Amino acid sequence: MGQVAGAAPQQATGSRADNPLTKGEPEIYRGTAAGAVLAQLRAAGVRTLFHTNTSGFVPFWEAIYAASDVQVINMTHEGQAVAAAAGYTMASRNLGFFFGSHVGIPNALSNTYNAWKDRVPLLLTYSGGQREEGKDGFEWWDNTLGPTEAFTTWRGDLEPEDVTDTLRLAIKFAFGPPSGPVTLTFGAGGEKVEAPIHPIDLA
């Protein structure tokens, strides 16, 4: 996965003092920004992901295939996928992670609401990122995560320049208190990054 053991720790904006979930010193990941997302999830023990068949995640899929120990469960509808991720979280006491297209956000809202009412920690990530704002692009609108605001504990953007720091912050907000869903735009693609990967104990 491009991790370099024994590399000098890089200072992260989300330091261990700021995030009690992190345990031990980070390793430095060198590879794609999307690969850094997967590396940080794996360092938190997350190996089951939920997805709806969509495009826009090629670098993430490449990292998944290279990892060989990550299971992706494909669903036919965003609402079903969010419900499945929430059920997985409750049954496994791990962290449910969903990735799909931003145009499916309205489909996902009913079960995002249910997870929010049940205080289920979830990360719900949607294609796109800050670079799409203000362009009136195909199947796009500004303030992409705005519709999720009422039913989430936090919203953010997984951008290449601070991808793993943002992901660790999202995990912190998902587990609260109060715990609940976090929504993120997935702007991390094939850009080359060096990013700190912290071991995280979700227990």
C-alpha positions as CSV (number, residue, x, y, z in Angstrom):
1,M,0.0,0.0,0.0
2,G,3.0,2.3,-0.2
3,Q,3.4,2.7,3.6
4,V,7.0,3.2,4.7
5,A,7.7,1.6,8.1
6,G,10.2,3.4,10.3
7,A,9.9,6.7,8.5
8,A,10.1,9.9,10.6
9,P,6.7,10.8,11.9
10,Q,5.1,13.8,10.1
11,Q,3.3,16.3,12.3
12,A,-0.5,16.1,11.5
13,T,-3.0,18.9,12.2
14,G,-5.2,16.3,14.0
15,S,-2.6,15.4,16.7
16,R,-3.0,12.6,19.2
17,A,-3.9,15.2,21.8
18,D,-6.8,16.4,19.6
19,N,-8.1,13.0,18.8
20,P,-8.2,10.4,21.6
21,L,-9.0,7.6,19.1
22,T,-5.5,7.6,17.7
23,K,-3.0,5.2,19.3
24,G,0.8,5.3,18.8
25,E,2.9,7.1,16.2
26,P,1.9,7.5,12.5
27,E,3.5,5.9,9.5
28,I,3.9,7.9,6.4
29,Y,1.8,6.8,3.4
30,R,3.2,7.6,-0.1
31,G,0.8,7.0,-2.9
32,T,-2.5,8.4,-4.2
33,A,-4.8,10.5,-2.1
34,A,-7.6,7.8,-2.6
35,G,-5.1,5.2,-1.4
36,A,-4.4,7.2,1.7
37,V,-8.2,7.1,2.5
38,L,-8.1,3.3,2.4
39,A,-4.8,3.1,4.3
40,Q,-6.3,5.2,7.1
41,L,-9.5,3.1,7.2
42,R,-7.5,-0.1,7.4
43,A,-5.4,1.4,10.2
44,A,-8.7,1.8,12.1
45,G,-9.6,-1.8,11.4
46,V,-12.2,-1.0,8.8
47,R,-12.2,-3.7,6.1
48,T,-15.8,-3.8,5.0
49,L,-17.1,-1.0,2.7
50,F,-20.6,-0.4,1.2
51,H,-21.1,1.0,-2.3
52,T,-23.6,1.6,-5.0
53,N,-22.6,0.9,-8.5
54,T,-21.3,4.3,-9.8
55,S,-18.4,5.9,-11.5
56,G,-15.8,8.3,-10.2
57,F,-13.8,6.2,-7.8
58,V,-11.2,4.5,-10.0
59,P,-8.1,5.4,-7.8
60,F,-10.1,4.2,-4.8
61,W,-10.9,0.9,-6.5
62,E,-7.3,0.5,-7.5
63,A,-6.3,0.8,-3.8
64,I,-8.9,-1.7,-2.8
65,Y,-7.7,-4.2,-5.3
66,A,-4.1,-3.7,-4.2
67,A,-5.0,-4.2,-0.5
68,S,-6.6,-7.6,-1.1
69,D,-8.1,-7.7,2.4
70,V,-11.0,-5.3,1.9
71,Q,-14.5,-6.4,1.2
72,V,-16.9,-4.2,-0.8
73,I,-20.6,-4.9,-0.6
74,N,-22.4,-3.5,-3.6
75,M,-26.0,-2.4,-3.2
76,T,-28.5,-1.2,-5.8
77,H,-29.8,1.9,-4.0
78,E,-28.2,4.5,-1.7
79,G,-30.9,4.1,0.9
80,Q,-30.3,0.4,1.1
81,A,-26.5,0.9,1.3
82,V,-26.8,3.4,4.2
83,A,-29.1,1.1,6.0
84,A,-26.8,-1.9,5.5
85,A,-23.8,0.2,6.7
86,A,-25.7,1.2,9.8
87,G,-26.7,-2.4,10.5
88,Y,-23.1,-3.5,10.0
89,T,-22.0,-0.9,12.5
90,M,-24.6,-2.0,15.1
91,A,-23.9,-5.7,14.6
92,S,-20.1,-5.5,14.5
93,R,-19.4,-2.5,16.7
94,N,-17.0,-1.4,13.9
95,L,-17.4,1.6,11.6
96,G,-19.8,1.5,8.7
97,F,-18.3,3.2,5.6
98,F,-20.3,4.0,2.4
99,F,-19.1,5.5,-0.8
100,G,-21.3,6.5,-3.7
101,S,-22.4,9.2,-6.1
102,H,-23.5,12.6,-4.8
103,V,-26.6,12.5,-7.0
104,G,-27.8,9.7,-4.7
105,I,-27.8,11.9,-1.6
106,P,-31.6,12.4,-1.7
107,N,-32.0,8.6,-1.9
108,A,-29.8,8.1,1.2
109,L,-31.5,10.7,3.4
110,S,-34.2,8.6,4.9
111,N,-31.8,6.0,6.3
112,T,-29.3,8.8,7.2
113,Y,-32.1,10.1,9.3
114,N,-32.7,6.7,10.9
115,A,-28.9,6.3,11.7
116,W,-28.9,9.8,13.2
117,K,-31.9,9.1,15.4
118,D,-30.2,5.8,16.5
119,R,-26.9,7.6,17.1
120,V,-25.1,5.1,14.8
121,P,-21.5,6.1,13.9
122,L,-21.2,6.1,10.1
123,L,-19.0,7.7,7.4
124,L,-21.0,8.4,4.2
125,T,-18.9,9.7,1.4
126,Y,-20.0,11.0,-2.0
127,S,-18.2,11.6,-5.2
128,G,-17.0,15.1,-6.0
129,G,-15.2,17.8,-4.0
130,Q,-14.6,21.5,-3.5
131,R,-13.2,21.8,-7.0
132,E,-16.7,21.3,-8.5
133,E,-18.3,24.1,-6.5
134,G,-19.7,27.1,-8.5
135,K,-19.3,25.4,-11.9
136,D,-22.9,24.3,-12.5
137,G,-21.5,21.0,-13.8
138,F,-23.4,18.0,-15.0
139,E,-25.4,16.4,-12.2
140,W,-24.0,18.9,-9.8
141,W,-25.2,21.6,-7.3
142,D,-23.4,23.8,-4.8
143,N,-23.3,23.0,-1.1
144,T,-23.5,19.3,-2.0
145,L,-23.7,18.1,1.6
146,G,-26.3,20.8,2.6
147,P,-29.3,18.4,2.4
148,T,-27.6,16.1,5.0
149,E,-26.9,18.9,7.6
150,A,-29.9,18.2,9.8
151,F,-29.0,14.5,10.2
152,T,-25.3,14.5,10.6
153,T,-22.8,15.3,13.4
154,W,-20.3,16.8,11.0
155,R,-19.7,17.4,7.2
156,G,-16.3,17.8,5.5
157,D,-14.3,17.3,2.3
158,L,-11.7,14.6,1.7
159,E,-9.3,16.7,-0.3
160,P,-5.7,15.6,-1.3
161,E,-3.9,18.2,0.8
162,D,-5.2,17.0,4.2
163,V,-7.0,13.8,3.4
164,T,-6.1,11.6,6.4
165,D,-6.3,14.5,8.9
166,T,-9.9,15.1,7.7
167,L,-10.7,11.4,7.7
168,R,-9.5,11.0,11.3
169,L,-11.5,14.1,12.3
170,A,-14.6,12.6,10.6
171,I,-14.1,9.4,12.6
172,K,-13.9,11.4,15.8
173,F,-17.1,13.2,15.1
174,A,-18.9,10.0,14.1
175,F,-18.2,8.5,17.5
176,G,-19.0,11.7,19.3
177,P,-20.5,12.3,21.8
178,P,-23.1,12.5,20.4
179,S,-22.4,9.7,17.9
180,G,-24.0,9.6,14.5
181,P,-23.5,9.9,10.7
182,V,-20.8,12.1,9.1
183,T,-21.0,13.0,5.4
184,L,-18.0,13.8,3.3
185,T,-17.3,14.7,-0.3
186,F,-14.7,12.3,-1.8
187,G,-12.3,14.7,-3.6
188,A,-9.3,12.4,-3.1
189,G,-8.3,10.9,-6.4
190,G,-5.1,9.9,-8.1
191,E,-3.0,12.8,-6.8
192,K,0.3,11.8,-5.3
193,V,0.5,12.6,-1.5
194,E,2.5,11.9,1.6
195,A,0.1,11.5,4.5
196,P,0.3,10.4,8.1
197,I,-1.6,7.2,8.8
198,H,-2.4,6.8,12.5
199,P,-3.4,3.5,14.1
200,I,-6.9,4.0,15.6
201,D,-8.6,1.8,18.2
202,L,-12.4,2.0,17.5
203,A,-13.1,-0.1,20.6
